[in-house]
Amino acid sequence: MIVHVHVLCFNEEILIPYFLQNYSFADKIIIYDHESDDNSLDLLSDKVEVKTYSTGGEIRDDIWIDIKNNCWKTSRGEADFVIVCDMDEFLFHPHIKEFLSFTKQMGFSLFQPVGYQMVGYPPDKKGVELPSRHKQVLFDPNKIEEINYLPGAHECNPEGIIKLWKTRDLSLLHYKWLNLDYVIKKYSK
C-alpha cells in the first residue's frame, strides 16, 4: 500500500514534528512551502520533498486551490492513495494502513472523514465536530480524474470512478487553535 501526502505549509514550524509523526505511515510527503521565513524546513526528514511557491505576499486562495487540484496528479501510477491537506490537518484512523488496505480491496476511491476543530496541541483529541471540516482529503489518484476543490477545499466535485467511503471511523483533525499566542501570531501574518 503506497500513500503520498501532498501538503500546503504556511510557516508551521510548531506543527511539523507532530505532522511528520501523524503521517509516518506515508511513503512520500511533498510539502508545498509558501516561502517560510521560520525554521520549518530545517525540521523536515529525508522522506520529505519540498516545492516552493509564491503568492507575492498576498493571501491567494486561487493559487492554493490550483495547487491542491493538481499537485496530487504526480502520484498517479505510483501511489494507491493520496492525501491532499494543509499542515494543520491530520487524517486519523487507529489502524490506518490496515484500513487503507481493506478499503483498496473493496474498491473505494474517495473518503469523507468526520472533521473536527481541535483545541490544544496534537495528539490531543479535544475538539468539536464541524461539518465544514468533513473535507475529502483522501482519494485514489488512479481512479479520480479531477478532484475540483472549491475555495478553502472544504468541498469538491470529483470526476472519475467514485466509490465513497462515508463512516465515522475516519477523522480529519484540524489543529487550528493550539494556544492564544499561536493564534495571535498566525492571524497577524
C-alpha positions in Angstrom: 0.0 0.0 0.0 1.7 3.2 -1.2 0.5 6.5 0.2 1.7 10.0 -0.8 0.8 13.1 1.2 0.7 16.5 -0.6 0.5 19.3 2.0 0.5 23.1 1.9 2.8 24.7 4.5 2.4 28.2 5.9 5.1 28.9 8.5 4.0 26.0 10.6 7.3 25.3 12.4 5.4 24.4 15.6 3.3 21.7 13.9 5.9 20.0 11.7 7.1 17.4 14.3 3.5 16.4 15.0 2.6 16.3 11.3 5.6 14.1 10.5 4.7 11.7 13.3 1.0 11.6 12.3 1.9 10.8 8.7 4.8 8.5 9.4 2.8 5.7 7.6 3.2 7.6 4.3 5.7 6.5 1.7 6.3 10.1 0.5 5.4 13.6 1.7 5.5 16.5 -0.6 5.4 19.9 1.1 4.4 23.0 -0.9 6.1 25.7 1.0 4.8 29.3 1.0 8.3 30.9 1.3 8.6 30.0 5.0 10.6 32.5 7.0 10.9 30.4 10.2 12.8 27.2 10.8 10.2 25.0 9.3 12.3 23.5 6.5 15.1 22.6 8.9 12.7 20.2 10.8 11.9 18.1 7.8 13.2 14.5 7.3 14.8 12.9 4.2 11.4 11.4 3.4 10.0 14.9 2.6 10.3 16.7 -0.8 9.9 20.5 -0.8 8.4 22.6 -3.6 8.3 26.4 -3.1 5.6 28.6 -4.4 4.9 32.4 -4.1 1.7 34.5 -3.8 3.6 37.8 -3.8 3.0 38.2 -0.1 -0.8 38.1 -0.6 -3.5 35.7 0.5 -4.3 33.9 -2.7 -6.8 31.2 -2.4 -6.9 30.8 -6.2 -3.3 29.7 -6.2 -3.8 27.4 -3.2 -6.8 25.8 -4.9 -4.9 25.4 -8.1 -2.1 23.6 -6.2 -4.5 21.3 -4.4 -6.4 20.5 -7.6 -3.2 19.5 -9.5 -0.3 18.6 -7.1 -1.5 15.0 -6.5 -1.6 14.1 -10.2 2.2 13.4 -10.0 1.3 10.4 -7.7 -0.7 8.7 -10.5 0.8 5.3 -11.2 2.9 5.5 -8.1 0.5 5.7 -5.1 -2.5 3.7 -4.2 -3.9 6.7 -2.2 -3.1 10.4 -1.8 -3.9 12.8 1.0 -4.1 16.5 0.0 -4.2 18.7 3.1 -2.9 21.6 5.0 -0.1 21.3 7.6 -2.7 21.7 10.4 -4.9 18.9 9.2 -4.3 15.4 10.5 -6.1 12.4 9.0 -6.6 9.8 11.7 -7.6 6.2 11.9 -6.2 3.9 14.7 -5.1 1.3 12.2 -4.6 3.5 9.1 -2.5 1.1 7.0 -4.9 -1.8 7.5 -7.9 0.5 6.9 -6.4 1.6 3.6 -5.5 -1.9 2.5 -9.1 -3.1 3.3 -10.8 -0.2 1.5 -8.5 -0.6 -1.5 -9.5 -4.2 -1.8 -13.2 -3.1 -1.6 -12.7 -0.6 -4.4 -13.2 2.7 -2.5 -11.8 5.7 -4.3 -12.9 8.7 -2.2 -13.3 9.2 1.5 -15.5 11.5 3.6 -13.8 11.7 7.1 -15.5 13.2 10.1 -13.9 16.7 10.6 -13.1 18.1 14.0 -11.9 21.6 15.0 -9.2 20.7 17.7 -8.1 22.8 20.7 -4.6 22.3 22.0 -1.5 20.5 20.7 -1.5 17.2 18.8 -2.0 14.4 19.7 -4.7 15.9 22.0 -8.2 14.7 20.9 -10.1 17.6 22.4 -12.3 19.2 19.8 -15.7 19.6 18.3 -17.2 18.1 15.2 -17.7 20.6 12.5 -19.4 19.7 9.2 -17.2 22.3 7.4 -14.2 20.2 8.3 -15.5 17.0 6.7 -13.0 17.6 3.8 -12.4 14.9 1.2 -8.6 14.9 1.5 -8.1 11.1 0.9 -8.6 9.5 -2.5 -7.2 7.1 -5.1 -5.3 9.2 -7.7 -5.7 6.4 -10.3 -9.5 6.4 -10.2 -10.1 10.1 -9.6 -9.5 12.1 -12.8 -10.2 15.6 -11.3 -10.9 16.5 -7.6 -12.2 20.0 -8.4 -11.8 21.5 -4.9 -13.7 24.7 -4.3 -12.1 27.7 -2.4 -10.9 26.5 1.0 -11.0 22.9 -0.2 -14.0 22.2 2.1 -16.0 21.0 -0.9 -15.1 19.3 -4.1 -16.8 18.0 -7.3 -14.7 14.9 -8.1 -14.7 13.3 -11.6 -13.8 9.7 -12.3 -14.6 6.4 -10.7 -16.3 7.4 -7.5 -17.0 4.9 -4.7 -17.4 6.9 -1.5 -16.5 5.7 2.0 -18.5 7.7 4.5 -18.5 6.4 8.0 -17.4 7.7 11.4 -14.2 5.6 11.7 -12.0 8.0 9.8 -11.3 11.5 11.2 -9.8 14.7 10.0 -8.4 16.6 13.0 -7.8 20.3 12.3 -5.3 21.8 14.8 -6.0 25.5 14.2 -6.3 26.6 17.9 -3.1 25.4 19.6 -3.0 28.3 22.1 -3.6 32.0 22.3 -0.1 33.1 21.3 -0.1 30.7 18.3 -3.5 32.1 17.1 -2.4 35.7 17.5 0.9 35.2 15.7 -0.8 33.2 12.9 -3.5 35.8 12.2 -1.1 38.8 12.5 0.7 37.4 9.4 
